[in-house]
Amino acid sequence: MSEASTSSGPAIRIRGLVKTYNGEIRAVQDLDLDIMPGEMLAIMGKSGSGKSTLMNLIGTLDRPDRGVIEFFGRDIAHVSDLPRFRQQEIGFVFQLHCLLPHLTLQDNVALPLQGRRDAAELARQALHDVGLGHRLKHVPATVSGGERQRAAIARAIVNRPRVLLADEPTGNVDSESEKGLLDLFDRLRREKGMTLVVVTHESGVASRADRVVHYRDGRIERVESRNGAPGQAVLVP
């Protein structure tokens, strides 16, 4: 990943996206959306509105029934090796950190780098980037909940992806840890040029985003622009 994208177009461009389950439930309905490089976009909506489905489609964990998703101008439908593409381009952070309890934080972060000679050093650097350079040899049970989530973020960015997708990343931490995680997201954008897409129910998280997409029944209901971000970058059907 280049530390800051030089593209003048969207980081992620979505057009006419449709995803249906059981032939009836339209989790994503003819959705158009542009996400700009270095932006933090928050997606909010009730449970069952299709937010996680949209995140899975953006993250190439699922395939749409119809529509186009482009990463920095590249149509992912034409990518022959999606697992490799995903590993190189996208980092994932979830509500549950999913760290292996018997491994140190450094070894947990190094897991996506299996087979690389520099795995330990890259994991050390990623942990340093998230403020855990002093916790390399600790196992998850010996650090706080906020630190465990920081380690999960380190694991997500160890491959230096251009896009970071976070699904309820602050759902299991206290307010002080939430602030620390959001400060970290700001720093990743500023220093690494990462583009962030965050699914959240937390108004405090949404308040730190450039734009907030309010999602309902598979559609964009409305968009709020914050921090001077261009509202027209989202195209509402």
Stockholm file with secondary structure:
# STOCKHOLM 1.0

chainA/1-237         MSEASTSSGPAIRIRGLVKTYNGEIRAVQDLDLDIMPGEMLAIMGKSGSGKSTLMNLIGTLDRPDRGVIEFFGRDIAHVSDLPRFRQQEIGFVFQLHCLLPHLTLQDNVALPLQGRRDAAELARQALHDVGLGHRLKHVPATVSGGERQRAAIARAIVNRPRVLLADEPTGNVDSESEKGLLDLFDRLRREKGMTLVVVTHESGVASRADRVVHYRDGRIERVESRNGAPGQAVLVP
#=GR chainA/1-237 SS CCSSCCCSSCSEEEEEEEEEETTTEEEEEEEEEEECTTCEEEEECCTTSSHHHHHHHHTTSSCCSEEEEEETTEEGGGCSCHHHHHHHHEEEEESSCCCCTTSCHHHHHHGGGTTCTTHHHHHHHHHHHTTCTTCTTCCGGGSCHHHHHHHHHHHHHTTCCSEEEEESTTTTSCHHHHHHHHHHHHHHHHHHCCEEEEECSCHHHHTTSSEEEEEETTEEEEEEECTTCCGGGSCCC
#=GC SS_cons         CCSSCCCSSCSEEEEEEEEEETTTEEEEEEEEEEECTTCEEEEECCTTSSHHHHHHHHTTSSCCSEEEEEETTEEGGGCSCHHHHHHHHEEEEESSCCCCTTSCHHHHHHGGGTTCTTHHHHHHHHHHHTTCTTCTTCCGGGSCHHHHHHHHHHHHHTTCCSEEEEESTTTTSCHHHHHHHHHHHHHHHHHHCCEEEEECSCHHHHTTSSEEEEEETTEEEEEEECTTCCGGGSCCC
//
